[in-house]
């Protein structure tokens, strides 16, 4: 039996649009995508140019695998702690070793997509919702990577670090909430 999507906010435009909206309405996924773009831009242009292709492809693979799982994964604390780590790396302004950034981004996006796909599994319109979220990730990643692409002024480099600190702060607040009120 296929049931309606319980893990999506209904937009009234169908599961595809619900998936588009999901990225904006799911703070951990939205902040992860933004944080990974910040890390990519801080690393170098080659890395930030590959992220708009890598993240949606990995998200598709992770989401499809997650949809095949028997029950939803509830890894909110782990995901939020990883999000805080991504934000902290961006806030510190560390230039990570370029060959490390893309596998790191792929692994984190795959893990988050696995959890998202497991929440959608068995629901009517799950594939359409996943594809909608992929489109949102591709558009957001492309726009951010292009807007923040090096060479950039010193004030923009500071802005990248500030963005990372805000991601870290938001993740720590979410982590505190999750630990105080376990699901």
Buried (B, 14 or more C-beta within 10 A) or exposed (E): EEEEBEBBEEBEEEBBBBBBBBBEEBBBBBBBBBBBBBBBBBBBEEBBBBBBEBBBBBBBBBBBBBBEBEEBBEBBBEBBBBBBBBBBBBBEEBEBEEEEBBEBBBEBBBBBBBBBBBBBBBBEBBBBBBBBBBBBBBBBBBEBBEEBBEEEEEEBBEBBBEBBBBBBEBBBEBBEEBEEEEE
